[in-house]
Amino acid sequence: MLLSLIVMRRAAAIGVVLAGLGLVCGDARADGAFPDSTQIFLPPDRPHEIILATNFGMLYSEDDGASWRWVCEQAIGTLTQLYQMGPPPDERLFGISTEGLTVSGDNACSWSVAGGAIAHQYTSDAFPDPNDPQHVLAITAVATDASSFPPALFQSTDGGATFSGPMYTPPVPTWLLAGVEVARGAPQTIFLVANDIQEGVPPHPHGIRSIDGGVSWTPIDLGALGMYSVGLIAIDPSNPLKVYLRVKASPGDLLGILDDTTVRVALTLPETMSNFYQRPDGRLYVMTKGSGTWISSDGGANFAKWPGGLHLRALRERAGALYAASDNFMDMFAVAVSMDDGITWRPLLRFDHICGVRDCGSLGTTCAAAWAGLKETFGIADNACNVTGTGGTGGSAGGSGGCSCQIGAVPAASGGALVLVLLLAGLILGPAAGAYSRSRRARRGQR
């Protein structure tokens, strides 16, 4: 445990040093945050495509992970985060940037800012309806002449191109909306989370549920979770009245579960939650960046620590294969696939084997300068995609291009990354730590 803490602190320090040197993503990431992954998408009607969302844009593979190409943040929106993918057949992509909600309807080749009532306004959350590709909800604070303009709920019926509303405004201005979702298979069920934020007192969390598509709303007191800010993780796909919640407690997050009107704390974590995933068979995975992952096979009644030492950012499953987004520097890969339920992992991507900019739309021009900075940051060779690698579908042995890692299947717990980080810490921090010492915030955990 002590070694892990040292390594994590050293890794964070390396990020600070690289940022001070101007090498953390160069133009690729304006705020200088240490490069990291945030989410994986597996489009159901494009079975060979894998999409990795990062804090420096998106990475695309259209050949089962054999090769990867980049969509830079300049093409998407400044400081974009909280990426989402809508349902087939459109599978629109959404991201929240400083310009507002950004939308792509052509597989990330081009992006535009959502218009209508929320055009270029501060949006904190958006959710594409899994039942209707044209229906999107967004929580946005629209500036008015009033002295305050708390977030309200808006909706789009044209795939996120324009929004109307608000369709829901909190009953009092101190209720700050913090998340929205539509139940899969129950399109009339919408759930909101709000935190009552008043000066001098702890936050008081609330849920707000509609079962008639937003015509009427029922508040649910979530105070039993504690006087903390609460975020919405997900509605259970098989039960529209069961909701998973992230409780932002200290020193670590809590997993809260609301079942109809009954709310409880299901899991206490030692640190911030990095992601949450419910597999098609119902198993729940609660991830942290540094302390491991917990699994429940009984709907959240009990949790057990998942064996292995991966620093997970996200999980997704497709056709029996489990895909993981992990810490590129600690785990020696950014994306890997497992065919044995996570016992072993076959790397598909490292950041130093990105092939280039994605060839569609105007990305080649828009991302050209940023690509030069990214190549320098990660040490990407000009022939990164011309070297035989470890790509390929599921458990296949071959593939060309891609990771070029030449390391095959690796166990879930790998010590190689620890050695690498310690070596880097010794080499980089020794001469440079005294000269460079600025820090940047890390991207928060997402649902």
N, C-alpha and C positions, 0 to 999 in steps of 0.2 A: 504493500500500500504506500509506504514511504517513497519507494522508487517511482511509483506511478505519479505521485504528487510532484516529485522533483521533475520528472519528464514533462508533465503537463505545464508546469510553470516555465520550464526551459523553452518548451515549444511556443508558449505565448510570448516569451521574451524574444525569441527569434523573429516572431511576427512584428514585434515592436521595432527591432533593429532593422529589418528589411523595409518596414514602412519609413523609418528615418532615412534610410538610404535611397528612398524613392523607388524601390524595386518591387513592392507588393502590388502586382498587377499594373503598375505604371498607369497608363491612361485607361486601363480596363476597369479600375475600381476607384472612383473619385475620392472615397473617404479613407482609402488606405487600409481597409480591414484585411486581416489575414485571409487568404483564399480558402474558401470552404464550400462544401455542398449543402444543399438544403432539402431537396425533394427529388423523387424519381417519378416519372410518368411512363406508363406502358400502354400506348393507344391500342384498344382492343381490336380495332379493324385494320391495324397495321402491325402484324405480328412480328416483324423483324426490326421494329423501331424502338429505341430506348432514348428517353430524354432525361437529362440530368440538369436540374436547376441549381445554380450556384449564386454566390454573392458577387460574381463578375460576369453574369450573363447565363446563357444556356448552352449545353453541349448535346449534340445530336449524333446518334448512330442509327443508320438505316440498314445495317447488315449484322444485326445481333451482337453488336459490340466489337466487331472486328476493326472498325475505324470510327473516329469521332471528329466532328467539326463544330465550330464555335459560332454562336450568335452573340455579338458583343452587347454590352449594356447601352452603348450609345444608340443602337438601333431600337432598343426596347423602351428605355426611359431611365432617367437618373435615379440611382439608388433603388432599383426595383427589388421588391421582396414579395413574400407570400404568393408565390406562383400557384395557379390553379388551372386545371384542364376540364373543359366541359364534356358532355357526353357525345357519342356518335350521333349522326354521321359527321357533324361539323368539327367536333373536338377542338373548339376554340381555346386559345390560351389567354390567360389573364394574369396581370401582375400589378402590384401597387407601387407607384413611383412618386417622386416629388411633384410630377406634373399632373398627377391624378391616376385614375384607373386606366391602364393600358391594355389593349386588346389586339390579338392577332387571329384572323380567320383563314390564314393561308399557311399554317404550320410553321409559324415564326419567321417567315420570309419578310413580312412587313408588319408594322405595328402602328396603331393610332390611339389617341386619347379618347376615352368615352365622352360623348357629348350629352346635350340635353340639360337636365336639371343639375347634374353633377360635373359639368364640364370644367376641367382644370381646378377642381376643388379638392380639399384634403379628404381622402378616402382611407379609412383604417381597415376595412375588411370587405371582401366581395365573395360571392358564392354562386357559381353556375348551377342551376337546377339539374340534378342528375336525371330527371324525368322528362325534361323539355329543353332542347338545345337553344331555344330562343329566349328562355327565361333566365335572368340573372338578377341577383339581389346585391345591394351595396350599402354599406354604412358610411355616410359622408357628412361632413360638417360644411354646410353651404353658408358662405359669408352673406350676411344681410346688414341692414342699417342698425340692427339691435346691438346692444353692448356685448351680448354673448350669443353664440350660435352652436348649441350642442349638437352632436351627431344625430342623424335621423336615418330611417330606412327608406331607400329608393329602389325602384325596380325597372328592369328593361324587358321588353318583349320582342326585341329585334337582335338578340344575341350579344348585347352589350354595346351596340353602336350608340344608342341614346337611352337616357333614363328619364323617368317621370316620377312625380311624387312631391313630398314624402308620402309614403303609405303608412308609416308609423312614426310618431314622435313621442319620446318619453313623457310621462305625466308631469315630471318636474325637471327643471334644467340640470339638476345635480346628478341625475341618472345618466351616466355616460355609457352608450352602447359599445359593447366590446366583442361582438361576434354574432353571425347569423348563419343559419343552415336550413335547407329544405330536406325533409325526410325522403330517403330513397324508397320508392314504391308507394308513398303516401304524399302526393304533391300538394295536398291542402294543409299539410302540417309544416309549420314554420316555427323555428325556435330562435330566440334572441337571448343574449346575456347582457345585463347592464350592471354597472357598479355605481352605487351612490357615493359620490366623492364630495365630502364637505370638509372645510378647513377645521383642523383640530381634532378630528375624530377618525377612527379607522374606517376603511371602505366597508360598505355593506352590499354584498352581491345579491342579485335578483335574476331570475329567469322569467321570460315572457313567451308564452306559447299561443299560437293560433292553430286551430284545426279546421278553419274554413277559408284558408287562402289569404288571410289578412283582414277579413271583414271584422272580426272581433279578436281581442287579445286577453289572456288570463295571466296575471302575475303570479310567480311562485317564489317564495322567500327561500334563498339559498344560504341564509345565515348560519345554518347548522354546519357548514363547511369551515366556519371561522370568519373572522372579520378581516378578510383579505380580498384583493382583487381577483376576479375569476375570469377565465377565458373559455370560450367554447372550442372543444376539440372535434366532436362528431356526434351525430345521431346514429344509433345502432341501426344497421340496414334491415334487420329482421323485426325490430320493435320501434315504431316511430315515437313512442313515449319514453324511451330510454336514451339518456343523453350522457356523454362523457365530457368532463370538465377539467380544466387545468387550474388548480388553485395556486396562486403565486405566493406561497408561504416562505418562511425562512427557517433554517438555512437552505432547505430544498423544497421543491414543488410537491403538491399533493395531487393525486388523481381522485376527483370526485365523480360519483355516479348518481344521477337523478333517474329514478324509476317511477314514472307517472308523477306523483307528488312527494315521494319519499327520497330524501337525499342523504348520502353518507360519504365518508372518506374511505376509499377502497385501497389506497396505497400511499405510503409516505416515502419520498425519494430523498437521497442524500444531497442532491443538487438539482439544477434546473432541468426540466424535461426538454429533450431535443426533438422528439417526435412521438407519434402514436400511430399504430396500424392495427386494423382488425382484418384478419385473413378471411378468405371465403368460408372456411370451416368454423369461424367464430372465435378463434384464438386471438387474444389481445396481446399486443407487444407495446410496452412502455419503455422508451429509450432515453438514455442520457449520453452526453458526450464523453464523460470521463469515468463513470461509475458502473457502466454496464446496462443491461436490458432485462426487464422483468416480463414474464409471460403468465397469462391466466388462460386456463382451458375450461373454466366454468362460469364465464360471463362476468368475471371480475370479483367473484366471491373470495378467491384465493389467488395469490401470485407467488411465483418461484423465480429465482434468478436464472437467467439463460446462461448456460455454460459458454465459455469463450470470452475473448478479450477485445472484441471489435468496439470501436468508438462510433456507433451508428448515428447517422443523420436521417436515414429513411429506409423503409422496406416496402417492397411491392411483390406481388405474386402473379405469374402468368403461365398457364399450361404446365403446372407442376413445378416450375422453376421459381426459386426465391431470389429476388434481386436486392442487393444492399448498396446504399450510398454510405460510405464510411470516410474516416479521416485519411486523406490522401498521404499525409506525412507520417502519422503514427502507425497506420495499418498497411502502408505501402501500396494502397490502391484507393481510387475514388469510387469505383463501381466494381462489383463482383457478383457472380451468380453461384447458387448452390442447388444441386439436385438431390441432396440428402438431408434436407430440412435444417441446413445451417451447420452441419457437422464439419464440412469442408467447403472452402470457397475458391472459385476460379476467377482470378482478376480479369476484368475486361477493360479497365481504363486506369491510367495514371495521368496526372496533369502534364507530365513532360512528354506525353505521346499524343497530344492533340494534333490532328493533321493540318488544320488551317481553318479559314473562315468558311462558313456554309455557302454553297454556291447557289443562291437564289435571290430574287429581288435585287435590291441595291446593296446587299450586305457586303459584297466585295469592296465597294467604295467606302461605305460608312465605317467599316471595321478595319480598314487597312492600317491606319496609324496605331490603333489599339492593339492589333495583332502583332506588330513589331515589338511593342512593349511586353505583351504576354509571352512571346517567344523568349525574350531575354529573362523575364521573371522566372519561368519554369525551366529554362535551358532546353527548349524544344529544338531538335535538329531539323535541318531543312528537309531531310529524307525520312521524317518520323513515320510516315505511312508506307514507306517502301521496305520496311523491315518485317520479317515474319514474326507474328505475335501469337496471342492466345485467344483471339476472338472466336466467334462461332456460337451456334445455338446451344442452349442448355448444357448438357454434359459432353458435347462433342470435343474431340481432342484437338482439332485443327482450327484453321482460319488464318487469314493473312492480314497484315496491317495491324490496326488496332493498338492494343496495349503494348505490343512488342516487348512484354515484360520477361518472357522466357522463364517464368517461374511456376507455371502449371497450377495445380490445385494446392492450396495451403490450408492448414488447420485454422479454426476460428481464432485461436489464441496464437499470435505470432510475436516473437520477441525481436524480430529483425528491425521493426520500426523503432523500438525503444533504443536499440543500439545506434541507428541512424540519427535519431533526434539528439541523443547524447553527444554523438560526434559533432553534429552541426553546432550544438550549443557550445561545445568546447572551442571549436574553430572560429565561430562567428562572434560569440559573446565576449570571449577573452579580449581581443584587441578593440572591439567596437562598442562594448556596452557603455563605457564611460562617455563616448562621444555622441551617441544617439539614444534618446530615451523618450520618444513620444508614443502614446498609446491611442488606440481607437476602440470604439465599442465593437463587440462581437454581435453577430446577428442573433436575435432571440430565437428560442425554440418555436416551432410552428405546428399547427395541427396537420 
